[in-house]
Amino acid sequence: MYMAEMAMTLSPTGQEAQRELRLLLNCFYMISESKTDLRVIKAVFELRTMSECGFMPQIVCCRDCSAYDGAAFYLDVQEGHLLCADCAAKAGKTCNLDQGALYALRHICLVDDKNICIQNFCGQSGKAFRSGRALCTDPHGQAFEKL
């Protein structure tokens, strides 16, 4: 119900909603087949839907120094930007993404919608996706039911 409500609230109507509805259908399929952790499906759906609707965080490089690669990054969910480990430390923030999680985040948000793959992220890299925390917040202030 949560994902359907989010899609209904944020997605355009008619032909323009094709990508968002395809993602919703793929997520429902993954849930029905029990192929992936529900928290991962939820996180992928949230990130991709928010990205498709124009609320994608700035995830290409560090906001302050433009570093693209690194062992760890801090994703500021409220502000919608990345900080590398050095800039995060200067700002008093603790990194919440390792290199694998950052790659997954970029893949989910930036890949062509036909190539998006909902998979079970394993190890420490998947921690951010399986934590149960919403990685995106509703821009309209609406509270959605949780999965």
TIMARBA-881942 format. One line per 3 residues: number of its first residue (from 1); their letters; for each residue x, y, z of N, C-alpha, C, O. Coordinates in steps of 0.1 Angstrom, whole numbers, plus 2048, in hexadecimal, padded with zeros to 3 digits. Layout:
NUM> a> X:Y:Z:X:Y:Z:X:Y:Z:X:Y:Z | ...
***
This chain:
1> mym> 808:7F4:800:800:800:800:809:80D:800:805:816:7F9 | 814:80C:808:81D:818:809:822:81C:7FB:821:828:7F7 | 827:813:7F3:82C:816:7E6:822:81B:7DD:824:824:7D5
4> aem> 816:815:7DD:80B:81A:7D5:807:828:7D8:804:830:7CF | 806:82B:7E5:803:839:7EA:80D:842:7E5:80A:84D:7E0 | 81A:83F:7E6:825:847:7E2:824:84A:7D3:826:855:7CE
7> amt> 822:83F:7CB:821:841:7BD:815:849:7B9:816:852:7B0 | 80A:847:7C0:7FE:84F:7BD:800:85E:7C0:7FB:866:7B8 | 807:861:7CA:809:86F:7CF:813:876:7C6:811:881:7C2
10> lsp> 81E:86F:7C2:829:875:7BB:82A:874:7AC:830:87C:7A5 | 824:869:7A7:825:866:799:81B:86F:790:810:872:795 | 820:872:784:816:878:77B:80C:86F:777:80C:863:77B
13> tgq> 802:873:76F:7F7:86B:76A:7F9:868:75B:801:86E:754 | 7F2:85E:757:7F2:85A:748:800:854:744:806:84D:74C | 803:857:738:80F:851:732:81C:855:739:826:84E:739
16> eaq> 81C:861:73F:827:866:746:82B:85E:752:837:85F:757 | 822:856:757:824:84E:763:82A:840:760:82C:838:769 | 82D:83D:754:831:830:750:83D:82B:757:83D:81F:75C
19> rel> 848:833:759:854:82E:760:851:82C:76F:856:821:774 | 84A:835:775:847:833:783:83E:826:786:840:81F:78F | 834:824:77D:82C:819:77E:833:80C:77B:830:801:781
22> rll> 83D:80C:772:845:800:76F:84D:7FC:77B:84E:7F1:77F | 853:806:782:85A:804:78E:851:7FE:799:855:7F5:7A0 | 845:804:79B:83C:7FF:7A5:838:7F0:7A2:838:7E8:7AB
25> lnc> 836:7ED:795:832:7DF:791:83E:7D6:794:83C:7CB:799 | 84A:7DA:791:856:7D2:794:858:7D0:7A3:85C:7C5:7A7 | 856:7DA:7AA:857:7D8:7B9:84C:7CF:7BE:84F:7C6:7C7
28> fym> 840:7D0:7B9:836:7C6:7BE:839:7B8:7BA:837:7AF:7C1 | 83F:7B7:7AE:844:7A9:7AA:84E:7A4:7B3:84E:798:7B7 | 858:7AC:7B7:863:7A8:7C0:85D:7A4:7CD:862:79B:7D4
31> ise> 853:7AB:7D2:84D:7A8:7DF:846:79B:7DE:847:793:7E7 | 83E:799:7D3:836:78D:7D1:83F:780:7D0:83B:776:7D4 | 84B:782:7CA:854:777:7C8:85D:775:7D4:865:76B:7D5
34> skt> 85D:77E:7DE:866:77D:7EA:874:77C:7E6:87C:774:7EC | 878:783:7DC:886:782:7D7:890:78B:7DE:89C:789:7DD | 88B:795:7E4:894:79F:7EA:88E:7A4:7F8:882:7A4:7FA
37> dlr> 896:7A9:800:892:7AE:80D:889:7BA:80A:88B:7C2:802 | 87E:7BA:812:874:7C5:810:879:7D3:812:875:7DC:80C | 883:7D4:81B:888:7E1:81E:891:7E6:812:891:7F2:810
40> vik> 897:7DD:80B:89E:7E1:7FF:895:7E5:7F4:897:7EF:7EE | 88A:7DE:7F2:880:7E1:7E8:87A:7EF:7EB:879:7F7:7E2 | 877:7F1:7F8:872:7FE:7FC:87C:80A:7F9:878:814:7F4
43> avf> 888:808:7FD:892:812:7FB:894:815:7EC:895:821:7E8 | 895:80A:7E4:897:80C:7D5:88B:814:7D0:88C:81D:7C8 | 87F:810:7D4:873:817:7CF:873:825:7D3:870:82E:7CB
46> elr> 876:828:7E0:876:836:7E4:880:83F:7DD:87D:849:7D8 | 88C:839:7DC:897:841:7D5:894:844:7C6:895:84F:7C1 | 88F:839:7BF:88D:83B:7B1:881:843:7AF:881:84C:7A6
49> tms> 876:842:7B6:86A:84A:7B5:86D:858:7B7:869:861:7B0 | 874:85B:7C2:878:869:7C5:880:86F:7BA:87F:87B:7B7 | 88A:867:7B5:892:86C:7AA:88A:86F:79E:88C:879:797
52> ecg> 881:866:79A:879:868:78E:870:874:78F:86D:87A:785 | 86C:877:79C:863:882:79E:86A:88F:7A0:864:899:7A4 | 877:890:79F:87F:89C:7A0:885:89F:7AD:889:8AA:7B0
55> fmp> 885:895:7B6:88A:897:7C4:897:88F:7C6:89A:88B:7D1 | 89F:88D:7BC:8AB:885:7BD:8B5:88D:7C5:8B8:898:7C2 | 8BC:886:7CE:8C7:88D:7D6:8D2:88F:7CC:8D4:888:7C2
58> qiv> 8DB:898:7CF:8E7:89B:7C8:8F1:890:7CC:8F7:891:7D6 | 8F2:885:7C3:8FA:87A:7C7:906:877:7BE:90D:86D:7BF | 909:881:7B5:914:87F:7AC:922:880:7B3:92B:879:7B1
61> ccr> 923:88B:7BC:930:88D:7C2:92E:895:7CF:922:899:7D2 | 938:896:7D7:938:89E:7E3:934:8AC:7E1:939:8B2:7D7 | 92B:8B1:7E9:926:8BF:7E7:931:8C9:7E9:931:8D3:7E2
64> dcs> 93A:8C6:7F2:944:8D0:7F5:951:8D0:7ED:956:8DA:7E9 | 956:8C4:7EA:963:8C3:7E3:962:8BB:7D5:96C:8BA:7CE | 956:8B7:7D2:953:8B0:7C5:95A:8A2:7C4:95C:89E:7B9
67> ayd> 95E:89C:7CF:964:88F:7CE:959:885:7CA:94E:885:7CE | 95D:87C:7C0:954:873:7BB:955:865:7C1:94B:85F:7C4 | 961:861:7C4:964:854:7CA:969:855:7D8:96F:860:7DB
70> gaa> 968:84B:7DF:96D:84B:7ED:968:83E:7F4:95E:838:7F0 | 96E:83B:7FF:96A:830:807:95C:832:80E:955:828:810 | 959:83E:812:94D:841:819:948:84F:815:94F:858:812
73> fyl> 93B:850:816:934:85D:814:929:85F:81E:924:855:824 | 925:86B:81F:919:86E:828:90E:873:81F:910:87D:817 | 902:86D:81F:8F7:872:818:8EE:879:821:8E9:874:82B
76> dvq> 8ED:886:81F:8E4:88F:827:8D6:88E:821:8D3:894:816 | 8CD:886:827:8C0:883:821:8B7:890:821:8B0:892:818 | 8B8:898:82C:8B0:8A4:82C:8B4:8AE:822:8AB:8B5:81C
79> egh> 8C1:8B0:820:8C6:8BA:817:8C8:8B5:809:8C8:8BD:7FF | 8C9:8A8:807:8CA:8A2:7FA:8D7:8A3:7F3:8D8:8A6:7E7 | 8E2:8A1:7FB:8EF:8A1:7F5:8F9:897:7FC:8F6:892:806
82> llc> 904:896:7F5:90F:88D:7FA:91A:895:800:91D:8A0:7FB | 921:88F:80A:92E:895:80E:937:889:80F:934:87E:813 | 944:88B:80A:94E:881:80B:952:880:81A:94D:887:822
85> adc> 95A:876:81D:95E:873:82B:964:87F:831:962:883:83D | 96D:886:82A:975:891:830:96B:89D:832:96C:8A3:83D | 963:8A0:829:959:8AB:82A:94F:8A8:835:94A:8B1:83C
88> aak> 94B:89B:836:941:897:840:947:899:84E:941:89E:857 | 954:895:84F:95B:897:85C:95C:8A6:860:95A:8A9:86C | 95F:8AE:856:95F:8BD:859:952:8C2:85D:951:8CC:865
91> agk> 947:8BC:858:939:8C1:85B:934:8BA:868:929:8BC:86C | 93C:8B1:86E:937:8AA:879:92D:89F:877:925:89B:87F | 92E:899:86A:924:88F:866:92C:881:866:938:881:863
94> tcn> 924:877:868:92A:869:867:926:863:85A:91A:863:857 | 92F:85D:853:92C:858:846:921:84C:847:922:844:851 | 918:84C:83E:90D:842:83F:90C:839:832:904:831:831
97> ldq> 916:83C:829:916:834:81C:925:82F:81A:92E:837:81A | 926:822:818:934:81D:813:934:81E:804:92A:822:7FE | 93F:81A:7FE:940:81B:7F0:935:813:7E8:930:817:7DE
100> gal> 932:807:7ED:928:7FE:7E7:91A:804:7E8:913:804:7DE | 917:80A:7F3:90A:810:7F5:908:81D:7EC:8FE:81F:7E7 | 913:824:7EB:913:830:7E2:911:82C:7D4:909:832:7CC
103> yal> 918:821:7CF:916:81C:7C2:907:818:7C0:901:81B:7B5 | 902:811:7C9:8F4:80C:7C8:8EA:818:7C8:8E1:819:7C0 | 8ED:822:7D0:8E5:82F:7D0:8E5:835:7C2:8DB:839:7BD
106> rhi> 8F1:837:7BD:8F2:83D:7B0:8EB:834:7A5:8E5:83A:79C | 8ED:827:7A6:8E6:81F:79C:8D7:820:79D:8D1:822:792 | 8D2:820:7A9:8C3:821:7AA:8BE:82E:7A5:8B4:82E:79E
109> clv> 8C5:839:7A7:8C0:846:7A3:8C3:84A:795:8BB:851:78F | 8CE:845:790:8D3:84A:783:8D2:841:777:8D2:846:76C | 8D1:834:779:8D0:82B:76E:8C3:82C:766:8B9:831:76B
112> ddk> 8C4:829:759:8B8:829:751:8AE:820:757:8B1:815:75C | 8A1:824:757:897:81D:75E:895:80E:759:890:806:761 | 899:80B:74D:898:7FD:748:8A3:7F5:74D:8A2:7E8:74D
115> nic> 8AD:7FB:753:8B9:7F3:758:8B9:7F3:767:8C3:7ED:76D | 8B0:7F8:76E:8B0:7F8:77C:8AE:7EA:781:8A5:7E3:77C | 8B5:7E6:78B:8B5:7D8:790:8B2:7D9:79F:8BA:7DE:7A6
118> iqn> 8A7:7D3:7A4:8A5:7D2:7B2:8AB:7C5:7B7:8A7:7BA:7B4 | 8B6:7C7:7BF:8BD:7BB:7C3:8BF:7BD:7D2:8BE:7C7:7D8 | 8C4:7B2:7D8:8C6:7B2:7E6:8D5:7B6:7E8:8DE:7AE:7E5
121> fcg> 8D7:7C2:7ED:8E4:7C7:7F0:8E9:7C0:7FC:8E3:7C0:807 | 8F5:7BA:7FB:8FA:7B2:806:905:7B9:80E:90B:7C3:809 | 909:7B4:819:914:7B9:821:911:7C7:826:906:7CB:827
124> qsg> 91C:7CD:82A:91B:7DB:830:915:7E5:826:90E:7EE:82B | 917:7E3:819:912:7ED:810:903:7ED:810:8FD:7F8:80D | 8FC:7E2:813:8EE:7E2:813:8E7:7E7:820:8DB:7E8:821
127> kaf> 8F0:7EA:82A:8EB:7EF:837:8E1:7FB:836:8D7:7FB:83C | 8E5:804:82E:8DC:810:82C:8CF:80D:826:8C5:813:829 | 8CF:803:81D:8C2:7FF:817:8BA:7F6:81F:8AD:7F6:81D
130> rsg> 8C0:7EF:828:8B8:7E6:831:8B5:7EB:83F:8B0:7E4:847 | 8B9:7F7:841:8B8:7FC:84F:8AA:7FF:853:8A7:800:85F | 8A1:800:84A:893:802:84D:890:811:84D:884:815:84E
133> ral> 89A:81A:84D:898:828:84D:894:82C:83E:898:826:835 | 88B:836:83E:888:83B:830:894:843:82C:898:84C:833 | 899:841:820:8A4:849:81B:89E:856:814:8A6:85F:812
136> ctd> 892:856:811:88C:862:80C:881:867:815:87A:85F:81C | 87E:874:815:873:879:81C:869:87F:813:86C:883:808 | 85C:87E:816:852:883:80E:852:892:80D:851:899:817
139> phg> 854:898:801:855:8A6:7FF:848:8AD:802:848:8B9:804 | 83D:8A6:802:830:8AC:805:82C:8AC:813:821:8B0:817 | 834:8A6:81C:831:8A5:82A:827:89A:82D:822:89A:839
142> qaf> 823:892:824:819:887:826:820:87B:82D:82B:877:829 | 819:875:836:81F:869:83D:819:85D:836:80D:85B:835 | 821:854:830:81D:848:82A:81E:83D:834:827:83D:83C
145> ekl> 816:832:832:817:826:83A:824:820:836:829:820:82B | 82B:819:840:837:812:83E:834:804:83A:82A:7FE:83D | 83E:7FF:832:83D:7F1:82D:83E:7E7:839:83E:7DB:837
***
